[in-house]
Amino acid sequence: MVLVTLMWSIAGVVTRHLDSARSFEVTFWRSAFNVLGLGLALHWMRGPTLWRGLLRSPWPVWVSGVCWSVMFTAFMVALTLTSVANVLITMALGPLITALFSRLFLRHRLAARTWLAIAVAGAGITWMFGNSAGGGDANSVLGTAVALAVPIAAAINWTVLQHVNHGDADAHDMLPAVLIGAIISALLALPLAYPFQASVHDIGLLAMLGFVQLAFPCLLAVRLSRVLSAPELSLLGLLEVVFGVLWAWVGAGEPPGPTALTGGALVIGALVANELAALREPRPVPR
């Protein structure tokens, strides 16, 4: 899982080294190469039946696919509008939003520490967003708002996965949802990406993102969810924020500003404290 977060975290610094590709063109090429990587991998894993059954997939697969498409698209668009630190720290709200959705839609009880963590992390995001608005930086405000779509879509996606797998021996195969999301993202970005301006250098970098930063780690994460507990996955997933900010600082000369540091400290601190407390709680012994 540490390797997965390390691969996820390279998107920001790689994007900063593009020559001419911008916004939706970046999203298109990244998603298109993600489709290619996922298509090859899933065809090898599932065989020709994958393509015959893709359009006939049940509704949870399609809902999950739409969520993946929002995550793929909003993340890259947000990176073109605001700093890597703001995007990644905003995305770190995902575990807490997921916990809230689990309480609302799956009736899972939340501990008091989780409600406290939600409040503290929300204050951190409000601080980041409010200071950006006060500074008159419209792009930063818009970028933070777009970035919020990523943890919200991720929370919906995780809630659907929990619903599908909860006590259901005939749970659907959710791996094709990642491929559906990549296809939707590429198709949505295509008309907005025209006319293409990406150089050969840009396409090479975006191909690396499609294969290395998305396709391979997403498949790994799905496999690891069978082995690691949810608190362990959430806590290790926070390393993407740390790695991503460090990559942007060292590899692109983009140090996190004071607003991102203070707001991010509240978000990350709340998340780490909540997940560490969850790990310390006694686990039920299976019969």
Residue pairs with C-beta under 8 A, 6 or more apart in sequence:
1 221
1 224
1 228
1 232
1 233
1 236
1 237
2 236
2 239
3 217
3 220
4 217
4 220
4 221
4 224
5 236
5 237
5 238
5 239
5 240
5 243
6 239
6 243
7 212
7 213
7 216
7 217
8 213
8 217
8 240
8 243
8 244
9 88
9 239
9 240
9 241
9 242
9 243
9 244
9 247
10 209
10 212
10 213
10 244
10 247
11 75
11 76
11 79
11 209
11 213
11 244
12 79
12 84
12 87
12 88
12 244
12 247
12 248
12 252
12 254
13 84
13 244
13 247
13 248
13 250
13 251
13 252
14 205
14 208
14 209
14 213
15 26
15 76
15 79
15 80
16 84
16 248
16 251
16 252
16 254
17 205
17 251
17 252
18 26
18 198
18 201
18 202
18 205
18 206
19 198
19 199
19 201
19 202
20 197
20 198
20 199
20 202
21 29
21 197
21 198
21 199
21 202
21 203
21 206
22 80
22 197
23 76
23 77
23 80
23 192
23 193
24 77
24 189
24 192
24 193
25 189
25 193
25 196
25 197
25 198
26 76
26 79
26 80
26 198
26 206
27 72
27 73
27 76
27 77
27 185
27 189
27 193
28 186
28 189
28 190
28 192
28 193
29 193
29 198
29 202
29 203
29 206
29 207
29 210
30 72
30 76
30 206
30 209
30 210
30 213
30 214
31 72
31 73
31 182
31 183
31 185
31 186
31 189
31 210
32 186
32 210
33 206
33 207
33 209
33 210
33 211
33 215
34 72
34 182
34 185
34 186
34 210
34 211
34 214
34 215
35 179
35 182
35 183
35 186
35 210
36 210
36 211
37 210
37 211
37 214
37 215
37 216
38 178
38 179
38 182
38 215
38 218
38 219
39 179
41 215
41 216
41 219
42 50
42 175
42 176
42 179
43 50
43 51
45 175
46 173
46 175
46 176
50 176
53 176
54 176
54 179
54 180
57 65
57 172
57 176
57 177
57 180
58 172
60 160
60 161
60 163
60 164
60 172
60 174
60 177
61 172
61 173
61 174
61 176
61 177
61 180
62 177
62 180
63 156
63 157
63 160
64 157
64 160
64 161
64 174
64 177
64 180
64 181
65 176
65 177
65 178
65 179
65 180
65 181
65 184
66 180
66 181
66 184
67 153
67 154
67 156
67 157
67 160
67 181
68 153
68 157
68 177
68 178
68 180
68 181
68 182
68 184
68 185
69 180
69 181
69 182
69 183
69 184
69 185
69 188
70 149
70 150
70 153
70 181
71 149
71 150
71 153
71 154
71 157
71 181
72 181
72 182
72 185
72 214
73 185
73 188
73 189
74 146
74 147
74 149
74 150
74 153
75 87
75 91
75 147
75 150
77 146
78 87
78 90
78 143
78 144
78 146
78 147
78 150
79 87
79 143
80 143
81 139
81 140
81 142
81 143
81 146
82 132
82 139
82 140
82 142
82 143
82 144
82 147
83 140
83 143
83 248
83 254
83 256
83 257
83 260
84 244
84 245
84 247
84 248
84 252
84 254
85 244
85 245
85 248
85 254
85 256
85 257
85 260
85 261
85 264
86 128
86 132
86 140
86 143
86 144
86 147
86 260
87 143
87 144
87 147
87 150
88 240
88 241
88 244
88 245
89 124
89 125
89 128
89 241
89 245
89 260
89 263
89 264
89 267
89 268
90 125
90 128
90 144
90 147
90 148
90 150
90 151
91 147
91 150
91 151
91 154
91 240
91 241
92 121
92 151
92 238
92 241
92 264
92 267
92 268
92 271
93 121
93 122
93 125
93 148
93 151
93 267
94 150
94 151
94 154
94 155
94 237
95 234
95 237
95 271
95 274
95 275
96 114
96 117
96 118
96 121
96 270
96 271
96 274
97 151
97 152
97 154
97 155
98 154
98 155
98 158
98 159
99 108
99 110
99 114
99 118
100 110
100 118
100 155
101 155
101 156
101 158
101 159
102 108
102 110
102 159
102 162
103 109
103 110
105 159
105 163
106 159
106 162
106 163
106 166
111 277
111 278
113 273
113 274
113 277
114 274
116 270
116 274
117 270
117 271
117 273
117 274
118 270
120 266
120 267
120 269
120 270
121 266
121 267
121 270
121 271
123 266
124 262
124 263
124 264
124 265
124 266
124 267
124 270
125 144
125 148
125 263
125 267
127 259
127 262
127 263
127 266
128 144
128 259
128 260
128 263
128 264
129 141
129 144
129 145
131 259
131 263
132 140
132 141
132 144
132 259
133 141
161 174
164 171
164 172
164 174
165 171
174 222
175 219
175 222
178 218
178 219
178 222
182 214
182 215
198 206
221 233
224 233
225 233
228 236
231 275
231 278
231 279
232 279
234 271
234 275
235 271
235 272
235 275
235 276
235 279
238 268
238 271
238 272
238 275
241 264
241 268
242 268
245 256
245 264
248 254
249 255
249 256
256 264
